[in-house]
């Protein structure tokens, strides 16, 4: 395989880094876990060579999108505490719960991402703790009286920016999009501190599991020469998540793929997030509950086309079948007290983290 242009693969160990040095490193695409600083410009994703694209949010004029405002509103009843890092038993318990989501390369402990002295080395790290005040927490002096720790993120502070290091959440609160919520809280904190940028990691120049990072307003992308409008790098359109509705009585995972194969010219009707409730109320009016298949579009290898329905709305249609690997979640929605189906459009934000 030929070496691609602007190939970079570097790492180094730094024991002490000042805030102004952090700014310089972030601008050049560096990230770090503890004292291990690294940057690389190319990687393999699903056996495809792609460019690694560092991302940041420009905070001047930044406003949360409608979807992010919904996430913030959904979690505003939780208690949020922003403070210098002070790891407690609660954090280690939360980490062990959170790492259950990993299916491979499972981290041993939280110190894979943090140094043993994260309050000092290589720089003072800060944390955002999210507490459920309606549930009892542990009895650590720091946590006593705050409630149950359900999410936490760690971040670094430079002279002109902050950078997210790592986030974790309790799987029991999956539907609250707490991973995204802590990032939004980091952004709000950076704005309060009058910082210019928020560095939130990297993505690839092709559709991937990291695409959720591309959906923040005011983002800039680094092509390993300069920061620029991401549209100049992400030339391929980002796939929208879509959903397929199934009667509970018709569901059979073992035979689903075979029964869903469509002959030439026919398609499987799907809906985008904002259309799920509409489709359920229109086509499943006689059902009390409906099964929703959550589909990752990058895992569907059949032809997917946006086509107009008689009412003029565009719906995704799959000409072929839905492979099992594309169904990353199944959920059941039921009619509310008014006999109407509802669907939470933000429910899958965590999947793309």
N, C-alpha and C positions, 0 to 999 in steps of 0.2 A: 504494500500500500504506500503510495506516495505521501510524503510529508506535506500537509496542507499549508496554505499561506498563513502568515502571522501565528505560527505555531509557538505556544508558550506552555511550559510545564515546569513550574518552580515551587520550591518550598524552603522554609527556613524557620529556625526556632528563635523567638525573641522573648526575653525574660521581662523586659521593661519597655513600654511604649507610651509616649506622651500623647495627649489629645491631638496636637497638631500633626504628629506623625501618623496617627490613625487616619486622619483626613487624607493624607497623601497616599497611604496604602489603599484605602477604599477607592480612591479615584483611579487607581491603576489596576483595579480588579482583584485585589487581595481579599481573602476571607481568613478566618482563623477559628480553631477550636483549642482553647487553652493557649499554650505557647507555640502551637504548631500553626504557622501562617502558610497559606498555599494559594496558588492561582494556576489555572490551566485553561487553554482556549478551545480545545477540541475534546470530544468524548464520544463514546459509542452509546446510542440509545436504541434499544430493540435491534441491535446489530447494524445500525445505520450511523455512519460518521456524521456528526453535527457540530456546529459551533456552540460553545458555551457563551452565554450572553449575560454578563452582570447587569443588574437593574438597580435603579434608584428612583425615588419620588422627589420631584421638585416641590417644595412646600409653599413657595410664594404663590398665592392665589389658589391653593389647594382647597377643595371642598369634597366632602364625602359623597359618593354616588348614592342613588336611591336604594340600591341593594345593600350597601354598607350601612346606611342609616337604619334600615330594617334590622340588621344584625345588632347594631348598637342599642336600638330600642328594646329588642328582645332580651338583652342581657343587662339592662341598666339597673335592675333590681338587685343584682349581685354587688357585693362590696369589692371595690378595686383599690389596691394599695400599691403605690410606686415608691420604691426605696432602694438604698444600696443593698447589694446582695447579702443575704444572711440565710444560708441553707439550714433547714430544720428537718426533723424526721418526716414531717409532712411532705416536703419536697421529694425525698427519696421514695416514699410510698407512692406519691403521684407519678414519679418517673417509672416505677415498676409497673404501674397500671397502664401508663401510656405506651410503654414499649411492647405491649401485647399486640399493637397494631402492626408491628414489623413481622414480615414473614421470612426474611432472610437478612443476613448481616445484623443480627440483633445486638444492640449495644449492651455492654456488661453493666455499666452504671453511668450516672450523670457526669462523671469525670472524664468520659470520652469527649464531652463537649466543653467542659470547664476545667480550669487548672485546679489544683488542690487548695490554692489560696486565691480564689476568684475576686476577692475584695482588693487584692493588691497586684497579682500577677496574671497576665502581663500588664494589666491596667485595671482600674476599679470598674467592676461590672455592676449593673443595676438590674432589678427585677420588677416585674409587674405581677402581683398576686391577685387572683380572682377567688373570692370566697362566697360560698352559699351560706348565708347567715341563718337559714332555716334548718340547717343540719349542724350537728356538733362536730367540732374539730378535735384535734389532739390537744394535749395539755402542755405543749412546749410554751415557754414564757412568751415567745414572739407571737405564736398563733392563738394563745388562749383568749377566748372572747370574740375572736374574729369570725368563727364559723368553720366550715369544711373547705379546705383548699381544693378547688376543682380545676384550676388552670394556672399556668405560670409561664412567663417568657423572660428571657434574659437579653440585655442589650448593652452595647458600649456607647460611650459619649465622647465625641470629638469636639474640636473647637467650632466647627460649622455644620456638623451632621451627627446623627446617631445611626447605629447599625444593629440590626437584629442578629442575635447569635443562635438562639434555640428556643423553641416553644413546646409545651406539653399540656395535655388536658386529660381529664378523667373520661374514659370511654362511655360512662353512664350518661354523660352530657353531650353525646355526639351531635344531636340535632341542634344544639345551641351555637354551632360554628365557633367554638371558643378559640381555636387556633387563629382564625381570621380576626376574631374580636380582640385578642391580645395585640395583634399587629396594628389594628386601628387605634388601640390605646397608646401604643408606642408612637404612632403618627401624631396623635393629639398632644402627647407629652413633648414631642420634638417641636411642634408649633408653639406651644407655651414657652419653651426655652428659646424661641426665636432662632431655631436652626434653619439652615437652607435646604438640607437634603435628608432623606430617610433611605438608607440602603437595606433592601429586604431580600437580598440573595441573588440568584441567577436562574435563568431558564435556558432553553435551547432555541435554535433558529428553525425548529420544526415543531409541530404539535406534540405535546408530551404531558406527563403528569404534573409538570411544574407550571402549566399554563395559567393557573390561578394567579400567579404573581404578575402576569401581564395585564390584568384587569383593573389595576389601581389607576385612578386618575393621575394625570401629570407625570407619567413615568418617562424616564430616559433610559436608553440602552447603550452599552459600551461595546464597540466593535474592535476593541484592543488597540485602537488608535485615538479615538475620541468618543465623547458622549454625544448622542444624537437622538432624533425622533425614532422611536422603535419601528415605525412603519417602514423605514429604510432597511431594516434588518429582518423583521418578521414579514417576509413577503408572502408567506403562505397564510391564508386566513385561519384564525383560531376556530377550532370546532366548537359548536355549541352542544352542551349535553342535551340529550333527548330521552324520551320515555315512551314505553309501550304499555298499554293497559290490557289486563287479562282478567276474565272472570275467575274467581277463586276455584270454582268447580272445574274449570278447564285446565288448571295448572298441573303440569307434570314435568319436573326438571329433567328426569331421565330421558324423556322422549320429546322434550320441547323443541330441540333443534330440528329434528326430523319432521315434526308436524308443522313447523313454521316455514319450511322451505317453500318459496313461491315459484310457480311456473313462470316462464318468460312472459313479460307484459304485465304481471300482477305484482303488487307490492304489499309490504307490511306497514300499516299506518302507525306513525309515531307522533309525538307532540313535544314541543319545547316546554320549558318549565312553566312559563306563563300561560300555557294552553292546556295543561294537564287537567285542571279542575273543569274547564269548559268541555273538554272531550269526555270526561267522566260523567258530567251532568247530561250531556247530549246522548251518548251512546250506551250508558249504563244506568239509565234512570230507574230501571226496575230492580236494580241491585242495591243492597244496603251497604256493601263493602266491595272494593275493587283492589286487585293486586297491581302495583306499579313496578315495572321493571326499569331500573335505573341503568342507562346504557352509556358506556364510554365510547364516543364516536370514533376515536382513533383505533379502537379494537374491532371495528366492523369492517370487514374486507369486501363486502358486497357493495354494489353501487347505491349511494345515498343521494337523493335528489330533493330539493325544496320545490314543492308543487302547490299550486293554488287549489284551495277547496272552493265549493260553490259560493261561499260567503266572502271570498276574496282574501282569506288569510293563507299564509304560506305554512305548510306543514312538511316535516321531513318524512320521506317515504324510502323504505329499504327494499331494493329489488334483489331479493335473494333470501338471506336468512340472518338471524341474530345468533352469533356464536356464544357459547356459554361464557367464554372469557370476557365478553363485552358486557355482561350483566354483573356490575360490581356491587349491586345492592338490590334488594327487594323490600318494598314496604307496602303496607295496607292502609288505605284511606277509607274512612266511613263517613256517612252523611252526618251533618251536624244537627242540632235541635230543630233547625228549619228545613231539614230534609235536603240539604245541599252539600255536595262534595267540596272540600277545600284542600289545597295543596301548598305546602311551604316551599316557596321558590328558592330559598337559601339552604335547603337541607343538605345539599351535596358539596357545599364549599369545602368541607374537611377532606373529602375524597381526593381533591386536587392539591392537598398539602401533604 
